[in-house]
Amino acid sequence: MANRHASLETIEDFLAQKRMAMAGIWRDPASCSAVLFKELCRRGHEVVPVNPNAEGVQGRGDASLECRTSVQPWMECG
């Protein structure tokens, strides 16, 4: 079975990206995806939340960010 662990280089490369989309983010602020989303925002990443079933999520500070329904339109304008 192949090694499923990411190398430190892969993780650092991922975190070096300042603009990313996060698909499947959950509305519950205590969920893993919401906590990760908030932490990435806190660290200065521009994270676009994507969830067709959610209107918004908590982002930077107390500001609510609108959820996109798809990654595709965001990628085309980026």
PyMOL commands that set and color helices and strands:
alter all, ss='L'
color gray80, all
select helices_A, chain A and resi 8-16+32-42+72-77
alter helices_A, ss='H'
color red, helices_A
select strands_A, chain A and resi 19-23+46-50+56-58+64-66
alter strands_A, ss='S'
color yellow, strands_A
deselect
rebuild
show_as cartoon
